Amino acid sequence: MSHRPRIVYVPGDSRVHRLYPLVKLGWLLWGSLAVFVVRSPWWALAMLASALWVAGLAGVNPRRDIRGLRWMLGMAGLLLVLQGLFVKQGTVLFRLVPFGPGYLAVTDTGLYTGLYVGARFLAVILLSYLFVLTTDPGLLAHASMRAGLPYRYGFALITALRLAPIFEVEGNTVYQAQLARGVRYDVRHPARIWTMVRQLLLPLLISALSKVDALAVSMEGRCFGKYATRTYREEVDFTRSDAYALVLLALAFAGLLVYTIK
């Protein structure tokens, strides 16, 4: 059975896909900062709703394109429960056990904090997923190099982004192959932990080194690094829509700065 990488670019022709990669990166940075700076559950929920709206514009279906969605929802629920149980400031709303001890009481501040932390967790993860799912790594590297990043570092960036899902698939292949050979990963004895790690990581390391060696030979054959500048197979242009999005981004950062100062 084939294994689909968890995080990989999904081609599309939506407005979100066509947005200039660095502008998109700026919006990701702003959204990640905003949910931490504005400490309100309603703001975090609004950011989460905005991320879902952008996902709809991009044609991204969270249930289909985001693996581990149940785990993320479960983790957000766990954060909500923990904050509700351990934050005791505020007015008691209810008790988990009627007439039970105080540590089983849920306060309005605890519920407020738990809602904020859980929504913030989901918003940041969803925004990060959206950036990866809608941004071509090659165009991101090209935009970064046009902004002044040396192309050697840009090549390292695009290589890392493209090899990460490949190594994930390789890791799953190694895992399934070791299971077929009789290796057991369900043994919880401490003495077996290092053995299991070695049985999984050693073949993966060998596979990674073979790919790196082939890539190095290919780069050497193409005289990579000989010239100060280079051409690109695909280029991305900065359009008027990107300029509008950049102006809105600057205003959003200004508003966040004013809120922080106040």
C-alpha positions as a Markdown table, in Angstrom:
| # | Residue | x | y | z |
|---|---|---|---|---|
| 1 | Met | 0.0 | 0.0 | 0.0 |
| 2 | Ser | 1.4 | 3.4 | -1.0 |
| 3 | His | 2.0 | 6.0 | 1.7 |
| 4 | Arg | 1.2 | 9.6 | 1.1 |
| 5 | Pro | 3.4 | 12.2 | 2.7 |
| 6 | Arg | 1.8 | 14.2 | 5.5 |
| 7 | Ile | 2.9 | 17.6 | 4.3 |
| 8 | Val | 3.4 | 18.1 | 0.6 |
| 9 | Tyr | 2.5 | 20.8 | -1.9 |
| 10 | Val | -0.9 | 20.3 | -3.6 |
| 11 | Pro | -0.9 | 22.0 | -7.1 |
| 12 | Gly | -3.8 | 24.3 | -7.8 |
| 13 | Asp | -4.9 | 27.5 | -9.5 |
| 14 | Ser | -6.7 | 29.3 | -6.8 |
| 15 | Arg | -5.9 | 32.9 | -5.7 |
| 16 | Val | -4.1 | 31.5 | -2.6 |
| 17 | His | -1.9 | 29.3 | -4.8 |
| 18 | Arg | -1.1 | 32.3 | -7.1 |
| 19 | Leu | -0.2 | 34.7 | -4.3 |
| 20 | Tyr | 3.5 | 35.6 | -4.2 |
| 21 | Pro | 5.3 | 33.1 | -2.0 |
| 22 | Leu | 7.0 | 35.7 | 0.2 |
| 23 | Val | 3.8 | 37.6 | 0.7 |
| 24 | Lys | 2.2 | 34.4 | 1.7 |
| 25 | Leu | 5.0 | 33.8 | 4.1 |
| 26 | Gly | 4.5 | 37.2 | 5.6 |
| 27 | Trp | 0.8 | 36.5 | 6.2 |
| 28 | Leu | 1.7 | 33.2 | 7.9 |
| 29 | Leu | 4.1 | 35.1 | 10.2 |
| 30 | Trp | 1.5 | 37.7 | 11.0 |
| 31 | Gly | -1.2 | 35.1 | 11.7 |
| 32 | Ser | 1.2 | 33.1 | 14.0 |
| 33 | Leu | 2.1 | 36.2 | 15.9 |
| 34 | Ala | -1.4 | 37.6 | 16.1 |
| 35 | Val | -2.9 | 34.5 | 17.9 |
| 36 | Phe | -0.1 | 34.8 | 20.5 |
| 37 | Val | -0.2 | 38.6 | 20.9 |
| 38 | Val | -4.0 | 39.0 | 21.1 |
| 39 | Arg | -4.9 | 36.8 | 24.1 |
| 40 | Ser | -8.6 | 36.3 | 23.5 |
| 41 | Pro | -10.4 | 33.1 | 22.7 |
| 42 | Trp | -12.7 | 34.9 | 20.4 |
| 43 | Trp | -9.8 | 36.3 | 18.4 |
| 44 | Ala | -8.2 | 32.8 | 18.2 |
| 45 | Leu | -11.5 | 31.3 | 17.0 |
| 46 | Ala | -11.8 | 34.1 | 14.5 |
| 47 | Met | -8.3 | 33.3 | 13.2 |
| 48 | Leu | -9.2 | 29.6 | 13.0 |
| 49 | Ala | -12.4 | 30.5 | 11.1 |
| 50 | Ser | -10.3 | 32.7 | 8.7 |
| 51 | Ala | -7.9 | 29.9 | 8.1 |
| 52 | Leu | -10.8 | 27.5 | 7.3 |
| 53 | Trp | -12.1 | 30.2 | 4.9 |
| 54 | Val | -8.8 | 30.5 | 3.2 |
| 55 | Ala | -8.6 | 26.7 | 2.9 |
| 56 | Gly | -11.9 | 26.8 | 1.2 |
| 57 | Leu | -10.6 | 29.4 | -1.3 |
| 58 | Ala | -7.6 | 27.3 | -2.0 |
| 59 | Gly | -9.7 | 24.1 | -2.5 |
| 60 | Val | -8.0 | 22.4 | 0.5 |
| 61 | Asn | -10.2 | 19.9 | 2.3 |
| 62 | Pro | -8.8 | 19.5 | 5.8 |
| 63 | Arg | -10.2 | 16.0 | 6.2 |
| 64 | Arg | -8.6 | 14.9 | 2.9 |
| 65 | Asp | -5.4 | 16.9 | 2.7 |
| 66 | Ile | -4.4 | 17.3 | 6.4 |
| 67 | Arg | -3.3 | 14.0 | 7.9 |
| 68 | Gly | -3.4 | 13.7 | 11.6 |
| 69 | Leu | -6.4 | 15.9 | 11.8 |
| 70 | Arg | -8.0 | 13.7 | 14.5 |
| 71 | Trp | -4.9 | 13.9 | 16.5 |
| 72 | Met | -4.8 | 17.7 | 16.3 |
| 73 | Leu | -8.4 | 18.0 | 17.4 |
| 74 | Gly | -7.8 | 15.6 | 20.2 |
| 75 | Met | -4.8 | 17.5 | 21.4 |
| 76 | Ala | -6.8 | 20.8 | 21.2 |
| 77 | Gly | -9.5 | 19.1 | 23.3 |
| 78 | Leu | -6.9 | 17.9 | 25.8 |
| 79 | Leu | -5.5 | 21.4 | 26.2 |
| 80 | Leu | -9.0 | 22.7 | 26.8 |
| 81 | Val | -9.6 | 20.1 | 29.5 |
| 82 | Leu | -6.3 | 20.6 | 31.2 |
| 83 | Gln | -6.7 | 24.4 | 31.3 |
| 84 | Gly | -10.2 | 24.0 | 32.6 |
| 85 | Leu | -9.1 | 21.7 | 35.4 |
| 86 | Phe | -5.9 | 23.4 | 36.5 |
| 87 | Val | -6.7 | 27.1 | 36.2 |
| 88 | Lys | -8.7 | 27.9 | 39.4 |
| 89 | Gln | -9.0 | 31.7 | 39.1 |
| 90 | Gly | -12.4 | 33.1 | 38.5 |
| 91 | Thr | -16.0 | 32.1 | 39.3 |
| 92 | Val | -16.8 | 28.4 | 39.5 |
| 93 | Leu | -19.1 | 27.4 | 36.7 |
| 94 | Phe | -19.7 | 23.8 | 37.6 |
| 95 | Arg | -18.0 | 20.8 | 39.2 |
| 96 | Leu | -17.2 | 17.5 | 37.5 |
| 97 | Val | -18.5 | 15.7 | 40.6 |
| 98 | Pro | -21.4 | 17.5 | 42.4 |
| 99 | Phe | -20.3 | 18.7 | 45.8 |
| 100 | Gly | -16.9 | 17.3 | 45.1 |
| 101 | Pro | -13.5 | 18.8 | 46.0 |
| 102 | Gly | -12.3 | 22.1 | 44.6 |
| 103 | Tyr | -9.8 | 20.7 | 42.2 |
| 104 | Leu | -12.7 | 19.1 | 40.2 |
| 105 | Ala | -14.3 | 22.5 | 39.7 |
| 106 | Val | -14.2 | 24.3 | 36.3 |
| 107 | Thr | -14.1 | 28.1 | 36.5 |
| 108 | Asp | -14.9 | 30.7 | 33.8 |
| 109 | Thr | -11.2 | 31.8 | 33.6 |
| 110 | Gly | -10.1 | 28.2 | 33.2 |
| 111 | Leu | -12.7 | 27.6 | 30.4 |
| 112 | Tyr | -11.8 | 30.9 | 28.8 |
| 113 | Thr | -8.0 | 30.1 | 28.9 |
| 114 | Gly | -8.6 | 26.5 | 27.6 |
| 115 | Leu | -10.7 | 27.7 | 24.7 |
| 116 | Tyr | -8.0 | 30.3 | 23.8 |
| 117 | Val | -5.1 | 27.8 | 24.0 |
| 118 | Gly | -6.9 | 25.1 | 22.1 |
| 119 | Ala | -8.1 | 27.4 | 19.3 |
| 120 | Arg | -4.6 | 29.0 | 19.1 |
| 121 | Phe | -3.0 | 25.6 | 18.7 |
| 122 | Leu | -5.4 | 24.6 | 15.9 |
| 123 | Ala | -5.0 | 28.0 | 14.2 |
| 124 | Val | -1.2 | 28.0 | 14.1 |
| 125 | Ile | -1.1 | 24.4 | 12.8 |
| 126 | Leu | -3.8 | 25.0 | 10.1 |
| 127 | Leu | -2.1 | 28.2 | 8.9 |
| 128 | Ser | 1.3 | 26.4 | 8.6 |
| 129 | Tyr | -0.4 | 23.5 | 6.7 |
| 130 | Leu | -2.1 | 25.9 | 4.3 |
| 131 | Phe | 1.2 | 27.6 | 3.5 |
| 132 | Val | 2.9 | 24.3 | 2.7 |
| 133 | Leu | -0.1 | 22.9 | 0.8 |
| 134 | Thr | -0.4 | 26.0 | -1.4 |
| 135 | Thr | 3.2 | 27.0 | -2.0 |
| 136 | Asp | 5.4 | 25.4 | -4.6 |
| 137 | Pro | 8.9 | 24.9 | -3.0 |
| 138 | Gly | 10.6 | 25.9 | -6.2 |
| 139 | Leu | 8.7 | 29.2 | -6.5 |
| 140 | Leu | 9.4 | 29.9 | -2.9 |
| 141 | Ala | 13.1 | 29.4 | -3.4 |
| 142 | His | 13.0 | 31.5 | -6.6 |
| 143 | Ala | 11.2 | 34.3 | -4.8 |
| 144 | Ser | 13.7 | 34.2 | -1.9 |
| 145 | Met | 16.6 | 34.4 | -4.3 |
| 146 | Arg | 15.0 | 37.3 | -6.1 |
| 147 | Ala | 14.8 | 39.0 | -2.7 |
| 148 | Gly | 18.6 | 38.6 | -2.2 |
| 149 | Leu | 19.1 | 35.1 | -0.9 |
| 150 | Pro | 22.2 | 33.5 | -2.5 |
| 151 | Tyr | 21.1 | 30.8 | -4.9 |
| 152 | Arg | 23.3 | 28.2 | -3.1 |
| 153 | Tyr | 21.1 | 28.7 | 0.0 |
| 154 | Gly | 18.0 | 28.8 | -2.1 |
| 155 | Phe | 19.0 | 25.4 | -3.6 |
| 156 | Ala | 19.5 | 24.1 | -0.1 |
| 157 | Leu | 16.1 | 25.3 | 0.9 |
| 158 | Ile | 14.3 | 23.7 | -2.0 |
| 159 | Thr | 16.2 | 20.5 | -1.6 |
| 160 | Ala | 15.3 | 20.2 | 2.1 |
| 161 | Leu | 11.6 | 20.9 | 1.3 |
| 162 | Arg | 11.5 | 18.4 | -1.5 |
| 163 | Leu | 13.4 | 15.6 | 0.3 |
| 164 | Ala | 11.4 | 15.8 | 3.6 |
| 165 | Pro | 8.3 | 14.0 | 2.2 |
| 166 | Ile | 10.5 | 11.6 | 0.3 |
| 167 | Phe | 12.3 | 10.6 | 3.5 |
| 168 | Glu | 9.0 | 10.2 | 5.2 |
| 169 | Val | 7.9 | 7.7 | 2.5 |
| 170 | Glu | 11.3 | 6.0 | 2.8 |
| 171 | Gly | 10.9 | 5.7 | 6.6 |
| 172 | Asn | 7.5 | 4.1 | 6.2 |
| 173 | Thr | 8.9 | 1.7 | 3.6 |
| 174 | Val | 11.8 | 0.7 | 5.9 |
| 175 | Tyr | 9.3 | 0.3 | 8.8 |
| 176 | Gln | 7.0 | -2.0 | 6.7 |
| 177 | Ala | 10.0 | -4.0 | 5.4 |
| 178 | Gln | 11.4 | -4.6 | 8.9 |
| 179 | Leu | 7.9 | -5.7 | 10.0 |
| 180 | Ala | 7.9 | -8.2 | 7.1 |
| 181 | Arg | 11.3 | -9.5 | 8.3 |
| 182 | Gly | 9.9 | -10.2 | 11.8 |
| 183 | Val | 11.1 | -7.1 | 13.6 |
| 184 | Arg | 8.8 | -6.3 | 16.5 |
| 185 | Tyr | 8.2 | -2.6 | 17.4 |
| 186 | Asp | 5.6 | -3.3 | 20.0 |
| 187 | Val | 8.1 | -4.4 | 22.7 |
| 188 | Arg | 8.3 | -1.8 | 25.4 |
| 189 | His | 11.3 | -3.1 | 27.3 |
| 190 | Pro | 13.9 | -0.3 | 27.7 |
| 191 | Ala | 16.7 | -2.5 | 26.4 |
| 192 | Arg | 14.9 | -2.9 | 23.1 |
| 193 | Ile | 14.5 | 0.9 | 22.4 |
| 194 | Trp | 18.0 | 1.4 | 21.1 |
| 195 | Thr | 17.7 | -1.8 | 19.0 |
| 196 | Met | 14.4 | -0.7 | 17.4 |
| 197 | Val | 15.8 | 2.8 | 16.7 |
| 198 | Arg | 18.9 | 1.3 | 15.1 |
| 199 | Gln | 16.8 | -1.1 | 13.0 |
| 200 | Leu | 14.7 | 1.7 | 11.7 |
| 201 | Leu | 17.2 | 4.6 | 11.4 |
| 202 | Leu | 20.3 | 2.8 | 10.0 |
| 203 | Pro | 18.6 | 1.7 | 6.7 |
| 204 | Leu | 17.0 | 5.1 | 6.4 |
| 205 | Leu | 20.4 | 6.8 | 6.9 |
| 206 | Ile | 22.0 | 4.6 | 4.2 |
| 207 | Ser | 19.1 | 5.5 | 1.8 |
| 208 | Ala | 19.6 | 9.1 | 2.6 |
| 209 | Leu | 23.3 | 9.0 | 2.0 |
| 210 | Ser | 22.8 | 7.3 | -1.3 |
| 211 | Lys | 20.4 | 10.0 | -2.4 |
| 212 | Val | 22.8 | 12.8 | -1.3 |
| 213 | Asp | 25.7 | 11.1 | -3.1 |
| 214 | Ala | 23.7 | 10.9 | -6.3 |
| 215 | Leu | 22.7 | 14.5 | -5.9 |
| 216 | Ala | 26.2 | 15.7 | -5.3 |
| 217 | Val | 27.5 | 13.9 | -8.4 |
| 218 | Ser | 24.7 | 15.5 | -10.5 |
| 219 | Met | 25.5 | 18.9 | -9.1 |
| 220 | Glu | 29.2 | 18.5 | -9.9 |
| 221 | Gly | 28.4 | 17.4 | -13.4 |
| 222 | Arg | 26.3 | 20.5 | -14.0 |
| 223 | Cys | 29.1 | 22.8 | -12.5 |
| 224 | Phe | 26.8 | 24.0 | -9.7 |
| 225 | Gly | 28.3 | 27.1 | -8.0 |
| 226 | Lys | 30.7 | 28.0 | -10.8 |
| 227 | Tyr | 28.8 | 31.2 | -11.8 |
| 228 | Ala | 27.6 | 34.0 | -9.6 |
| 229 | Thr | 24.1 | 34.1 | -11.2 |
| 230 | Arg | 22.0 | 31.4 | -12.8 |
| 231 | Thr | 18.8 | 31.0 | -14.8 |
| 232 | Tyr | 15.6 | 29.2 | -13.5 |
| 233 | Arg | 13.2 | 26.8 | -15.2 |
| 234 | Glu | 10.2 | 28.4 | -13.4 |
| 235 | Glu | 9.9 | 32.0 | -12.3 |
| 236 | Val | 7.2 | 33.8 | -10.3 |
| 237 | Asp | 6.1 | 37.4 | -11.0 |
| 238 | Phe | 5.0 | 40.0 | -8.5 |
| 239 | Thr | 1.6 | 41.1 | -9.7 |
| 240 | Arg | -0.8 | 43.9 | -8.8 |
| 241 | Ser | -2.8 | 41.5 | -6.6 |
| 242 | Asp | 0.4 | 40.7 | -4.7 |
| 243 | Ala | 1.0 | 44.4 | -4.2 |
| 244 | Tyr | -2.5 | 44.9 | -2.7 |
| 245 | Ala | -1.9 | 41.8 | -0.4 |
| 246 | Leu | 1.4 | 43.3 | 0.6 |
| 247 | Val | -0.2 | 46.7 | 1.5 |
| 248 | Leu | -2.8 | 44.9 | 3.6 |
| 249 | Leu | -0.1 | 42.9 | 5.3 |
| 250 | Ala | 1.8 | 46.1 | 6.2 |
| 251 | Leu | -1.4 | 47.6 | 7.7 |
| 252 | Ala | -2.0 | 44.3 | 9.6 |
| 253 | Phe | 1.5 | 44.4 | 11.1 |
| 254 | Ala | 1.0 | 48.1 | 11.9 |
| 255 | Gly | -2.3 | 47.3 | 13.7 |
| 256 | Leu | -0.6 | 44.5 | 15.6 |
| 257 | Leu | 2.2 | 46.8 | 16.7 |
| 258 | Val | -0.3 | 49.4 | 17.9 |
| 259 | Tyr | -2.2 | 46.8 | 19.9 |
| 260 | Thr | 1.1 | 45.6 | 21.4 |
| 261 | Ile | 2.2 | 49.1 | 22.4 |
| 262 | Lys | -1.2 | 49.8 | 24.0 |
